[in-house]
Amino acid sequence: MSRYLVDKFLYTIDRDPELVERYRAEPGRTVSWWEAEQAGRILNCPDAEATTWLTFTDAERGALAGHDYVALFELGAHPFLTLTLFIAMFERDYAEPLAFQREYAARLQHWQLPYPDIAT
């Protein structure tokens, strides 16, 4: 897994409100577009130097396209990056304050220390 690439996706999507909305509405298409057109550019890699580390694994692609933050956590994506992006996308769907954050915590409560390695 390229945790760095996954984390870079989460970070760059979260920093652009238009991309947040695009990812919310069309996750699979957004992941494919970003992987094909943005990964190398954002990481300053010339086309001639493109390598497989500039692509997601099937598991990463599936978790990103499925908005599956539990799977992303299990794959080693940084929890702060997943939480902030998914708050931006889904907090509005909940009537009570912090409801999404409580759901996020509840869905990850089966994890105990040590957590998956999040080093890149």
C-alpha positions in Angstrom: 0.0 0.0 0.0 1.1 3.5 -0.7 -0.1 5.1 2.4 1.5 8.3 1.3 -0.5 8.3 -1.9 -3.8 7.6 -0.1 -3.0 10.3 2.5 -2.2 12.7 -0.3 -5.5 12.0 -2.0 -7.4 12.6 1.3 -5.5 15.8 2.0 -5.8 17.3 -1.5 -9.5 16.5 -1.8 -10.2 17.9 1.6 -8.5 21.2 0.8 -10.7 22.0 -2.2 -14.5 22.5 -1.5 -15.3 21.7 -5.2 -13.4 18.4 -4.9 -15.1 17.6 -1.7 -18.5 17.9 -3.4 -17.2 16.0 -6.4 -15.9 13.2 -4.2 -19.2 13.0 -2.3 -21.3 12.8 -5.4 -19.1 10.7 -7.6 -16.5 8.9 -5.5 -15.4 6.2 -8.0 -15.0 8.7 -10.8 -13.2 11.1 -8.6 -10.7 8.5 -7.4 -10.1 7.3 -11.0 -9.6 10.9 -12.2 -7.3 11.9 -9.3 -5.2 8.7 -9.7 -4.8 9.1 -13.5 -4.4 12.9 -13.7 -3.4 14.3 -10.4 -1.2 11.9 -8.5 1.9 12.4 -10.5 1.4 16.1 -10.9 0.8 16.7 -7.2 3.8 14.7 -6.3 5.9 16.5 -8.9 6.8 13.4 -10.9 7.6 13.8 -14.6 5.5 11.5 -16.9 8.7 9.6 -17.9 9.2 8.7 -14.3 5.7 7.3 -13.6 5.9 4.2 -11.5 3.4 1.8 -9.8 3.7 3.7 -6.6 1.6 6.4 -8.3 -1.4 4.1 -8.4 -3.7 2.8 -5.7 -3.9 -0.9 -4.9 -7.3 -2.5 -5.6 -8.1 -2.4 -1.8 -7.2 1.3 -1.6 -9.2 2.2 -4.7 -12.2 0.2 -3.4 -12.1 1.8 0.0 -11.7 5.3 -1.4 -14.5 4.7 -4.0 -16.7 3.3 -1.3 -16.1 6.1 1.2 -15.1 3.2 3.5 -13.2 5.0 6.3 -13.0 1.9 8.4 -11.2 0.1 5.6 -8.9 3.1 5.0 -8.0 3.1 8.7 -7.3 -0.6 8.6 -5.1 0.0 5.5 -3.1 2.6 7.4 -4.5 5.9 6.1 -4.0 8.6 8.7 -7.2 8.8 10.9 -7.0 12.6 11.1 -7.1 12.9 7.3 -10.0 10.5 7.0 -12.0 12.2 9.8 -11.6 15.7 8.5 -12.5 14.8 5.0 -15.5 12.7 5.9 -16.7 15.4 8.3 -16.7 17.8 5.4 -18.7 15.4 3.3 -21.1 13.9 5.7 -21.6 16.0 8.9 -24.4 17.9 7.1 -26.4 14.7 6.9 -26.8 14.5 10.7 -29.2 16.6 12.7 -27.3 16.5 16.0 -23.9 18.1 16.6 -21.0 15.7 16.5 -23.3 12.9 15.4 -21.0 11.9 12.5 -17.9 12.0 14.7 -19.7 9.7 17.2 -20.5 7.3 14.3 -16.9 7.4 13.1 -15.7 6.5 16.6 -18.3 3.8 17.0 -17.4 2.1 13.7 -13.7 2.1 14.7 -14.3 1.0 18.4 -13.4 -2.6 17.6 -9.7 -1.5 17.3 -7.5 -1.6 20.3 -3.9 -0.6 20.7 -1.7 -1.0 18.8 -3.5 0.7 16.0 -2.4 0.1 12.4 0.8 1.8 11.5 0.2 5.2 9.9 3.8 6.0 9.1 4.5 6.9 5.5 
